[in-house]
Amino acid sequence: MAPVDPHSFTDSTHPFATHISLSLYLDFPSSTIHGSALLSFPDPYTGPLSLDARSLIVHSVIDPKSHTPLPFSLSVPDPIRGCHLTISLENNHDSVLVVFTTHPSASALQWLSPPQTFNKTYPLVYTQCQAIHARSVFPCQDTPAARVRYTARLNIPRQLSAVMAARHVEKRAPISGEGSFLSCGDQMWCAEGRAVEEFVMEQPVPPYLFAFAVGELGFREVGPRTRVYAEAAPAVMDSAAREFAGTEDMIRQGEKLFGPYEWERFDLLVLPPSFPYGGMENPRMVFLTPTVIKGDSSGAQVVAHELAHSWTGNLITNKTNEHFWLNEGFTTYAERRIVEVVQGEEKAVLNIGIGWRGLNEEMERFKDNMEFTKLKMNQEGVDPDDVYSQVPYEKGFQFLWRIERQVGRPAFDEFLKKYIATFKFQSIDTDTFLDFLKANIPGIEKDVDLVLWTEGTGIPPDAYEPVSSLYTQIVTLANEFNLGRMPREDEVADWRGQEWELYLENLPKSVEASQIIALDQRYRLSESKDYEVKVGFLQLAITAKCRDYYGEVEKTLKEVGRMKYLRPLYTALVQGNGKEEEKIFSKRVFAEARDCYHPIAQGVVESILSKHL
């Protein structure tokens, strides 16, 4: 084998599929999908073909022209990569059809029963394929090195709607014969009460950007290129539309900075609270957690981040997850440039300051394995979900900010535009970026230690803590808390979520329970509607063993599935000595909340608990 990616069975000596045609029958009662994937190659090919599959039942592999079966084998599962599906293509094949069924616990899919949805009437399902979970929905070359176009037919209950990270073609009745190859058969495909939604993605995307959601969905128009979709409840849709009303302005600012927006539409889907991330940059249809709807438009910063991915991440993609900073460092930089224009420099500096604290905390998290503090890291034998961190985002941002400070913003802006225009619709690695940087900014390696920044551990000495009067005031007030001084009400009168988040992040980690209670009595942080503030406060309460707040901790762990909140709360509960009561508590809460979490979040919490219990 000549692997292209430590997380994939894809072989560089085999052809990469350039198009996949998917037929998917969504069977809600069994939480499975009966599907077929028609993979097309640029040229006829004879020989073995390696695909990734996780927890899939592969019923058959067929030559789509002669309809004859082709030999295949499925390996025993690897704990990280899943199964190696090997197909023998015996006679100049330019396409192959794989017929399969997904597993009810497929790692990309969360199936929500009606009681788990807002209206509690119909079920809902959605995907989360990053980093290596597309293979649990359909067999594919599941590496960002292999970009692919696709079409998809989703056969769903007629009263539900489907959205996808692709262009919607039509909703229509099923056609006889379409389901004949599927394991469910044509009779189920054409059954009463079913409808087919068709989609097409005409631009080549990495498999992790494959995404759909099906449920009782509605939308609000918020701009010429943007609808906000959510569960069809007026309260949910209206609050989302208000929060993201300024999206078109952000798209225009993005275009000024980085060049044309290449994806036609920029729609948003607000998912149920179980969604494991803040946002997912699926092209044309960004997926968002409802926790970003804060009622003050600050959630738009998450949208700015996902929008920035339209250039850095979706247009230019990291070749493998070992170069994840090329996606996230660039996007964090781009997000802050957009926020600076739309919301002001002070907001951008707060954003950088929160990131700076987060980066320093990751150094503590990885102190026993500093490999994961590198930008260009070795992930052989490592599950990317286990080492997901702020390092690629914040150290990557700091690296680009360092280059901007060296060459000046106008020159760096020109470089960015040229970089995006040169590599769009390609997947690249760190060395490709560095070669391009040195060719276009001659002598940069003499002024900035590129090797230290990309291959060194820790935070380089020329990284930069942000400076602004508000940032300094907040950090100073946090430092004074240790001396027993709480901020006065006139000092925090204008604070919103971000200011409080930064304040809490900068408080000393060893705080007395009495101080925690006094802070909360004055400012009611444990009741904040902003989860960044609430979770930041609850972390401190757990560390201080302030058990008065464990009821609020339990409630929070049961009402949201965003890993940004689950990871620190569960870790705070079980990490360290003398935590027997907390360990019993966290085990019980997880057992009761587990079914409400997405499979990716379930796996992350399980790994935290198994490490400490």
N, C-alpha and C positions, 0 to 999 in steps of 0.2 A: 504493500500500500504506500501511496505517496500522499499523506494527509495534508490538507490545506489549513486545518483548524483543529486545535486540541479538543474542541467540543463537538466535533462532527466526524462521521465516517466518510464524508465526501472525499473522493480521490481525485487529485489534480490531473491524473492521466486519463480520466474518464471525461466525456463531454458534459458540460453544464447545460441543464434544461434552460431554454430561453422563454418558454411559455408553458403554463399549466392551465388546463381546463378542468374545473371542479364541478361535480354534481354532488350536493349534500342534502340528505333527507334528515331533518332534525326531529328526533323522536323524544319528545319531552317526558312521556311516562317512564322511559327506561334511562333517561339522561345519556343518550348515545346519538351518534350521527352515523348513518349508513351512507357511505360515499364512494366516489370514484375520482381518481386523479389521472388525467391524460397529460403526460409529460412529453413535450416536443423538443427535439434537438436541432441545432443548426445544420448538421450534416448526418448522413447515414452512418451507423456505427455498429460494429460487431465486437462482442466481448462482454466482460462483466460490467455491471453498473451498480455502484454503491449508493444507497439512500439511507436517510435517518428515519427511524420510526420509534415512537415510545408508547407502550401499552396499546398498540393497535392490533386488532385481529386482521390479518391480511388473508382475504378469502381466495383471491386469484390474481394472477398477472397475465394480461392478454395482449396479443398483437392486435392493435385496433383495425388493421386492414384485413387480415385473414380471419380474425376472431378466434384464433387458436391459442391455447394456453402456453405460457412460457415458463421455464423452470425458475424457481426462486428459493431462497432459504432465508430464515430469520434467526439471528444469533440469540443466545441467552442474553438477557438485559445487562448492560453495563450500568452501574448505579448513577452515573452522571449523564452519559450519552444516550442511554436507552438501547434499542436494538439496531443491529446492522442488517438492513434488508439488502440482500445481494440478488440481482436479477441477471440471468444469462441471456444476452441478446445474440442470437445465433446467425442472423442473416441480414446484415445491412438495414437496421431499424432506425428510422428517424423519429419514432414515437413509441410510447408504451403506456398501457392502461393498467392501473393498479386499483383493485376493488377491496374495500376495507370497511371496518366498523371501529369507532372510537370506544374507549373504555369509560364507564361512568365517572371514574375519578381522573380523567385526562388532565394533565398538569396545566394546560392552557385554558381550560373551560371551567366556568362556574355556572352551574345550573341552579337558579333560585326558584323555590316553590312559591305559589301565590302568597302565602303568609309572609314571605321574606321581601315582598315588593311593596311599593308605596300604596297602591290601590287595593292590594291583596285579592285581586280577581284572577289575574293570569300569571303564568310563569314567565321567567326571563332568563336568557342565557347570554353570556358575552365571553370574548376571548382576551387573553393577555399572552402574547407569543414571545415577547422579549424576556430573557435572552435566548433560550434554546428550547422553546416550547411549541413552535409551529409543528414540529414532528409528532406531537400528540394529537393534532387535528387531521393531518394528512401526511403521507410519506413524501419526503422532499430532500433536497440537498440543503440541510438546515444550517447554513453558514452565511454570514453577510457577504462573504466573497462571491457568492452565487446569486446575482440579481436576476429577477425573473418577472415577466409580465403574466397576467392571469385573467381568466374569466371565471365567474362563479354563478351557479344556479343554486339558490337556497329554497328548498321545499319546506314550507312552514304552515302552521295553522292559519287559516284565512283571516281570522280576526286580529292577528298580530302583524307587526311591521318589522322589516329588517333594515338596518343601516350597515354600511360597509366602508372600509377605507379604499374606496374605488368609486367609479362613476356609476350611478344608478341608471339602468336601461329601461326596465319596465317591471310592473307587477302584473301577472297574468295567470290564467288557469294552467295546470299541468297538461302536457301533451303526451299522448299514448306513445310508448316506446322509449321515452327519456329515461325511465327507471329500469329498463330491462336488464342492464348489467349489474345493478345494485343488489346487495344481499336482501334488501326489503322487497324487491320485485316491483314490477310496473303497477300491480294492483294497489299497493300502498301508496306509491308515488302519485297515482291518479285518484286516490280516494276522495270521497265527499268531504268538503270542508278544508281542502288543502289549496295552497296557492304557491306560485313560484315567483321569487324575486330574482331578477338578473342584474349582474354587475360586471363591469370591465375595468381593469387597471391597465392603461395603455403605456405606462412608463415602467421601466425595470426597477423593481424594489427588492431589498433583501427580505428573506422570508419572515423575519421577526416583525415586519410591518404589516403582515397579513392580519386583518381584524374584521370582526363583525359583531353585531349585537342584535338580538331578536326579542321583542316583548311588546307590551302595550306602550308604544312610544308616540310622543307628539313633538311639536317644535314651535319656535317663535323666530321670526325673521329679525336679525339685528344689524344687517348690513348687506350691501350688494353682493358680497361673496360668502356671507355667513348666516347660517341658521344655528340656533342652539336647540339641540334635541335633548329630551329627558323623558322619564316616565310621564305618561299623559295625565298629569295632575296640574291644574292651573297654578297652584301655589309654587310647585317645584319649577315649572317652566318660566313663570314670571320672575321669580327671584334670580334664576340663572340668566335670563335675558337682561335684567337690570345690572347684574354684576359684570357682564361681558359686553355692555353696550358700546364700549370704546374700541372694539376689536379692529374695525376697518382702519382706524387711525394708526393702530400698531402695525397692520400689514403694510400701509403706505410708508411708514418710517423704516420698516424692514427692507422694503424695496429700495429706498434711498440709500441705505447703508450697504446692502449686499447684492443688489441687482434684481431682475424681474422675479416675481413669485411664479413658480413653474407649475403649480398643481391645480390651477383653475379655481377650485373652491377651498374655503377654510371653514368647515363646519365643526361644531363642538357637540360632544355627547356627554351629558352629566349622568354618570352611572350611580347605582345604589352605593351605600356607604361601605360595602365590602370590597370595593375596588382597591387593589393593593398598593397602587402608586398615587402620587399627586396628579400626574397626567401622563399620558402616553401619546407620543407624537405621530400616531398613525396618519399617513398622508390623506388629505381631503376630509378626514373625520377624526379629530383629536378626541381621545377619551379622557375624562376628568373625574376626580373624586368630588362628591358634594361638599367635602370639608373645605374646598377653596371658595365656596360661596359664603362670604363673611358680611355682606351687606354694606361694604365700604369701598368696593372696587379694588381692594388690595389683592383679591384672588386673581386679578388680571395679570399679576406678575408670573403666575404659573402658566397662564395662556401665552404670555410673552416668551417664556422659555420654550413651550411646545411649538409656537410659531417660528422661533429662531431655528428650530430643528428642520424646518422646511428647506433651509439652505445647508446647515451643518448637521449631518446625521442622515437626513433623507436624500438630499442631492449628492453629498459626499459622505460616504459611510466608512466606519472602521472595518478593515478587512476581517479581523477577528476581535473577540472581546478583550484580548490582550492589549489592544490599542483603543480601548473604550474612551480614553480621554479625547481622541480626535472627534468623537461625537459630542461628548458632554462638556469638555473644557471650552471648546469653540462656542457651543450653544450657551453656556453660562456667560461667557464674554458678550455674545451677541444679545442675549436677553437683557443684560445690564445696560448696554448701549441703547436699546429700545426704551427701557424703563426711564433712563436718564432724560430722553427727549420727551416722553409722554407724561411722566409723573414728576420729573425734576431730579436734579443732581443729588439732593439730600436723600431722597428715597433710594437711589442707586447706591449711595455710600452705605446706608443702613443695610441694604441687601448684601453688599460686599463684607460688611462687618459681621453679620450673622454667619456668612460663609467662612470667614476667617476663624471664628470660634469653632465652627463645625470641623474645619480642617485640623485644628489643633487637637480636638477631641478624638479624631480618627487616629492621630499619632499614638495616643494612649491606648486606643482599642487594639491597634496592630503592633504594640511594642514587642510582642514575642514573635512576630513574623513580619518584619519590615519590608519584605518583598512586595507586600500589598500597599505600600506607600509610594511605590514607583509609578510613573506614568506609563512606561512600557514594561509590563510585568509578565512573568512566566505563570500561566494558568494551567499547565499540564496537570491533569488529575485533580483539578479544582472545579467545584461547581460555582459558576459565576454568581448565582443568587446568594451563595454563602459569603462572598467577599464584596458584594455590592456595598459601596461606601461613597462618601463625599470626595474622596481623593481625586478621581478622574475629573470631577466637576470643579472643585476649588483649587487644587494644585494645577490643573490644566488651565483654569482661568488665570491664576497667578503668573504662569509661564507666558501666556499671551499678553497679559498686562505689562509684564516686564519687557517684552519686545516692543510693545507700543511706547513705553516710556523711553526706550533707547532710541527709537527712530522717529518718534513724534507721531501724533494721531493722523495727520493728513497722509503721510507716507504709508502708515500701517493700513489705513482704509483702502488705499490703492492696491496694496498687496492682497488684502482680503478679497476684494472684488476679482482680482486676477486669479487667485487661488480657487475661488468658487467656479469661475467660468472655465478654468482649465480642467478641473477634475469632476465636474457635475456628472451624475449618473455613473460614478465609478466608486469602487471600494478600494481604499488605500491603507498603507501602514505608516508607522511613525517615520521610518527612514525615507519614504517617498516625500512626506511633508518636509522633513529636514533638508533634503536635497533641493526641493523647490524653494524653501526659505533662503538657503545659502546662495542659490543662483539668482534670486530676485532682490535680496538685500545683501550685497557683497560685503564681506567682512563682519557680518553679524556674530559669527562664532568667536571672534576676538573680543567682543564686548559682553556677550552673554554666554555662559558655559552651557551649551546645548546638551552635552553629554550628562553633566550633573543634573540638569533639570529633567531629562527624560529617563535616565537610567539610574540616577541616584536615589537613595532612600531618604525619608524625612522631608523637611521643608528647607529649601535652599536659603542661604543667608540674605540673598537679595530679593526674597519675597517681601511683600509690603502690606503692613496693616493700614487700613484706610484712615484718612484724617478728615474730620469735619467738626464743627462746633457741637452739633447735636450728638454725634457719635461719641465724642470725648465726654460730653456731659453725662450721657447714659452710663458709660463705662466707669466714670468717676463715682457716680451715685451707687453703682453696684459694689465698687470697692469699699465705699463708706458703710455699706450694710454690715460688714464684718465688725465695724466699730460700734455697731448698735444703732446706726442712724438710718431710719427709713425715709424714703423720699416724701417730701411734703406734697399736698394735693395740688398746690399751685405749680409745682415743678413737673407734674405729670398730667396736667389738665388737657394738653393737646396730644397726649400719647394715644396711639392706636396699637393694633396688634404687633406690628413690627418692632416698635419701640420697646414694648413690654417683653417681646421675645428676646431681643438683644440684652435687655436688663437681666432677665432670668438666666440667660446663657452665661453671663459674666459674674453671677453671684458665686461666692466660694462654695465648694461642693460639701463642706462640712458645716452645716447650719443647725443651730439648736431648734428643737421642735417648737419651743415657745416663740421663737422669731418667725417661724413659718406661719404659725397660727395668727400672730399679730399682723403680719403682712396681708394675710387673707381676710382678716376681719376688716381691715381698712379698704382693701381694693377688690375683694371678691374674685380673685384670680381663678379659684377652683371652679367657679360658675361661668367662666368666660365662654362665650359662643365661638371664640377663635381657638381652634384646637392646638395651634402652635403654642399659645399662651397657657392654655389649660394643662397640656401635657408637660410643658416645661416646668410649671409649678408642681404638678403631681410627682415628677421625677425627684424634685428636691424634698417633697414630703416623704417619699419612700426612703430616700437616703437618710433622712433624719428620723426614720422609724416613727413617723407621726401617723399612728394607725387610725386617727380620726378620719383620715381621707381615703382609707382603703375601699370604702363603699363607692366613692366617686371614681377610684381607679377601676374597680370592677365594672361599673356602669360604662366607663369609657372603653374598656377592652371588649365589651359586649356590643357596643353600638357602632364601632368603626373597625374596618379591616385594613386601613392604610398602614403599610409597614413602617413608615416614618414615625408612627406613634407606638405600634406594637413592639418594635425592637427595643427602644429605650425603656419602656415601662416593664416589660417582662425581664429584661436584663437587670434593671435596678432591683427588681424583686428577688432575683435568685443569685445574684453575684455577691461574693464576699462571705465572711464568716458570720455565724450566729443568726442565720436567716431561716431557721427551720419552719417557723410559723409562716413566713412569706412564701417559702417553697411549697408548702401544703396548699396555701391560698392560690398561688399562681397555677398549680397543677389542676385544681378544681375549676378555676375560672376558664382555663384553656379547654378543659374537657366539655364545659358547658357552651363555650363560644365557638369551638372549632368548626362546626358545620356552617357557621355564618362567614367564615374566612375563605378567600380564594385559595386553591391548592398551593400556589406559590407561597402565600403567607403562612399557611399551615406548616409547610416544610421549614420555613425560616424559624418560626416559633419552636417547632419540635427540635431543631438543632440547638437553639439557645437552652432549652430545658434539658436536653440530653447531656449538654456540656457541664451543667451545674447541678443536676439532680442525681 
